[in-house]
């Protein structure tokens, strides 16, 4: 029963996340369930399959819907019928919307991230209080601080190249919700983030090289120019951080870690 309810929430959460992402990028008031077009910002409504202003048709919204329902059910399986699950479902909506903004515009929007983090962490605190899990919540707060300090170090070492300060601020809520389960969950989140980010970078690099080799720039060095250009492609790192956290939460919840956590 809890998985069915979580799946229904995931369906509604996908609509809310898509709206929040579009509205934050267009500097509109944050009002979910209005069916905001991500291309022009028009509130077309979710009953329309195309935007009346720019004619953009619904497409990637379906992929967002599938991801949201799947992750919501995974969270329900991992957390179980506890009040803390409410906070985790809110965390899902927020991180999904931030992943969309990062993919669309390479931005973790502050007004969505900072306000949303405060809300979902407060929801987790209330859930932890109701569940009698305040020690776990305190560990989560400490985990958020640790992850924040760690990403600040990465930001300084990378000098902002390929890792923006929006990613640093994103790490707070990721640290809270992973460390709430265990320190090992936070550790696996960081490991999976690096793994996913590395694999995606390699795939994009190879794809860029293949595309450019099929249409080489003869005047600029041909294949050598292609390799250099491919390595300069900027990728959003936020989605890798979010996906790493989602997976680690699910794996921790079902006891899949190979070491005690």
N, C-alpha and C positions, 0 to 999 in steps of 0.2 A: 504493500500500500504506500509506503513512504517513497518508493521509487517512482510510482505513478504520479504522486503529488509533485515530486521533484522534477519529473519530466514535463509536467504541465507548467511549472514555474519556469523551467528552461525555455519553453516555447515563448512565454510572455517576456522573459528576460532578454531573449534575442531581439524582440521588437524594441524593447526599451534601450538596449545597448546600442543598436543601430541608430536610433534617434538621438541618443545622447552624444554619440560620436559625431554625427552630421551637424548637430546644433552647436557643439563646442568648436568645431572647425570653422563654422560660418558666423561665430560670435552671436548666436541667437540665444534667447532664454532656454534654459534646460527644461524641456517639457516632454517626457517620454510618451509614447503611444500616439504621436501625432503623424507618423509616417513621413518624416522629413526627408526630402530628396538629398542624397549626399553630393550631388553634382551642382545643384543651384540653390539648395536650401529652402525650397518651397515645401510647405506642409501639405503634401498631396493626399495624405490619408492612406492607411494600410489597405483600404478596399480597392485601390487603383493599382493596376499592374504597370502603369507608365505614368511619368510625371507630366501634367498638363502644360508645364512651362518649358521644360527642356526636352521632353519626350524620352528621357532615360527610362528604360524598362527594368523591372525587378530582376535581379540576377544573382549577385553574390549574397543577397539577403537570405537565400535558401541555404547556402553553405553556412552562414552564420547561425541559422536556425538549427541545423543538424549538429553543429559543434556545441551550441549552448545546451541543447537537450541531452547530448551525450555526456557532457561534463557535469551537468546537474545531477544526472542519475549516478555518475561515478562518485560525486561528492556524497550523495545520499548513502551509497553503499559503503563508503569509507567512514563517514561520521556516524551514521545510524540515526535513529529517532531521538535526537537530543536537541535542546534549544540552540546549541552552538551551530547547528546546521543552518539556521536562519542567517547568521552572519556569513557563513561560507557561500550561501546562495547569493547574498548581496555582493560579496567579494567576486563571485563569478561575473555578475552583470557589469560591475565596475571595470574589472580587468579586461573583459571582452571588448568593452567600448574603447578602452585605452589602446588595446591591440589594433583595433580598426583605425584609430587616428594615427597611430605610428606607421601603419602600412600605407595609409592614404597620403599622409603629409609629413612623415618622419618627425612627428611631434607627440610628446606626452603632454597633453594640455593641462596646465596647472590648475585652472579653476575646476576642472573635472576631477583631476587626480587628488588634489589636496582636500577639497570638500568631501569627495567620495571616500577617501581614506579615513577621515574623521568619523564619517557616518558608519562605515562597515566595521571599523574597530570598536566603536561604541556598541554596535549590535552584538559583536562577539563578546564584549565585556558583559552585557546583560545576559547573554546566553550562558556564559561561563558561570555567572552568579547563580542563575537558575539551576544549572547542572551541578553546582558544587565543585567547579573546576577552576577556582581562582588561581591556584598555583600554576596551572597550565597557561592561563592568560598572562600571568606575570612573566613566565618563560617566553611567551610570544612577544611581549613588549621588549624584553631583552634581546630576543632574536631579531626584531625589527631594527633595534639600535646597532646590533652587530653587523647585520647585512648593510645597513646604511653606511657605517664606517668603512666596511670593505669596499663598497662600490665607490665611495669617495676616493679611496686609495687608487682604485683602477682608473678613475677619471683623471686623477693627477698624473699617473704614469702614462696614460694614453694621450694626455694633453687635449682631451676633448675630441680626438679623432676617432670616429666610429662608435663613440660611447658618450652620449650627451648627458647633461645634468638632469634632464627629465627622467632618464633611466635610473639615475641615483635616487631621485625622489620616489620613483616607483618601487624601489627596493624595500622601502619601509613596510608597506602593507604586505608585500610578499614574505618578508621576514617574519612578520607577526603571525600570519596564517599558516606558515609552514612550521615554525618553531612551537606554535601552540600544541601541535601533535607530538613533537619531539625534536631534539637537536639534530638527530640523524636525518629527519625530514628536511630540515633546512640545508644540511650538508648535501643531501642528494639533489635538492633543488638547484644548488649552485653547480654541482657536477653536470646535471642534465642540461642546464642552461648553456654551459660551455660546449657540451657535446652537440646539442641541437644547433647552436650558433655556428660552430665549426663546420658541420655537415652542410648547412644551408649556404654558407659562404663558398664552400668548394663547389657545390652544385651550380650556384649562380656564376661563379668564375668560369667553370667549364662551359656552361650555356653561352655566356658572352663570347668566349673564345671561338666556339663553333659557329655562332652567328656571324662574327666578324671575319672569320677565315673564309666563309662563303662569299663575302663581299669585301675583300681586302682593300685597304687604303694604300694604293701603290705609291702615291706621292709622299706618304708619311712613314715609309718603312715597312709596309705590309704587315706580316705576322707579328713582328716585334712591337709595332704600334698597337696592334690588337691586344696583345698580352698586357701592355702597360695600361691601356684604357680599361680593360676588364678588371684589373686589380684596383682601379679607382672607383668602382661602382659602390655607392653608399647603401648599406642595408640597415633597416631598422633592427635594433637589438632588443627592444621592449617585448615583441612577441615571443622571442626565444626565452626571455626571463619568465614570462607569464606561462608559457607552455611547460617549461621546466618545473614551475611551482605546481601547476595543475597535476602533472603526472606524479610528482613526488607525494602530493597529498593523497592521491588515489592509492598509490603503491603502499604508502605507510598505513593507510586505513585497512587494507586487506592483508597486511602482514607480509608483504612480498619482499621486503628488504633482506638481503643475505646476511646482514650483521645485526646484532641487537641494537635497538634505537631507543 
